[in-house]
């Protein structure tokens, strides 16, 4: 049994399996498509946690079977759902040889990719994730270890905004990018239209595919699956299958987590400053040409971050700075992670305080390699103010605010 799974969830899973056994024995499902009970942990916005077997998700609620009986948790109160017990055997990533990238932050790894009759599919372990091909931007075939190490040379040669579909074809030790219109992908060939002719290209020669589609910012709930992640405006759980936006069908055993709060959040980095005031340790520095911008609050991108440029942005404030933002309407809580930006051996310290309107301030001192979580009620607030101040008479250091969001 997986470590960290509560006895309560395990007992409910066993009970569900026992009740479902006669039905499965009478009508066995196709190989690789059988569903199993999925134990989950559901966190609510007020800090509460409920564990049980996932029974359903619709637009209104998450339904669970718990040891205390069925429960329906309003989606508006749910922050995160996490699978706590594998529903199927662990995936075999050593067999995954294809990586699919979408137009909106979607990434999926699997054993193969097919497209026909208007529907695309990522295959894995006898199961398939089905989605509209219009959401696919790149398909990359390569051994998993190579794909994990670095992007292949052909992908690095793709223009940032291609004007036509591209097929990367192997040429001896190199490759060629062929402009065309991709019309289908089967187990044996990739079919393209080139100069008005329909041409089948052997799959053994194809390194990858690129569709000329604009990239969109990922919005909505974040759904993590084994070997990938997706964004969705709507999430449903139907008889052991995850359905996203009514179009994307994911085998239930692939589910890892659903971040409901991501669909109800506003990033602090997407909001303009209403006002700010800066008083460096040596006050005259702001009068020096070029230094005023250095000390002013600014948005930075975290280094070596895998979340993508948009999600990896963060506010950076230096002491002493007081910065104020308007709270988006309907917000319930403000959450962020404050990180002291100085060498681990540096004795520099700062004091961070966060205040909603004129209410009591959340306050912490940051020393050494401190990293603290901020969680503040802003349900009735109109403005949020963050102050980064000197501590113990020292010159202090910058503070970065990661994952700073207002949750509705």
Secondary structure, DSSP 8 states (H G I E B T S, - for coil): --TT--HHHHHHHHHHHHHHHHHHHHS---TT------EEEEEETTS-EEEEEEEEE-SSEEEEEETTEEEEEEGGGEEEEEEEE-SSS---GGG--EEEEETTS-EEEESEEEEETTEEEEEETTEEEEEEGGGEEEEEE--HHHHHHS--HHHHTS-TT-SSEEEEEEETTEEEEEEEEEEEE-SSEEEEEETTEEEEEEGGGEEEEE---------SEEEEETTEEEEES-EEEETTEEEETTTEEEEGGGEEEEEGGGGGEEEGGGS--SEEEE--SSGGGGGSTTHHHHHS-EEEE-TT-SS-TTTTEEEEE-SSEEEEEE--TT--EEEEEEEEES-TT----EEEEEEETTS--EEEEE-TT-EEEEEEE-TT-SEEEEEEEE-TTS---EEEEEEEEEE-
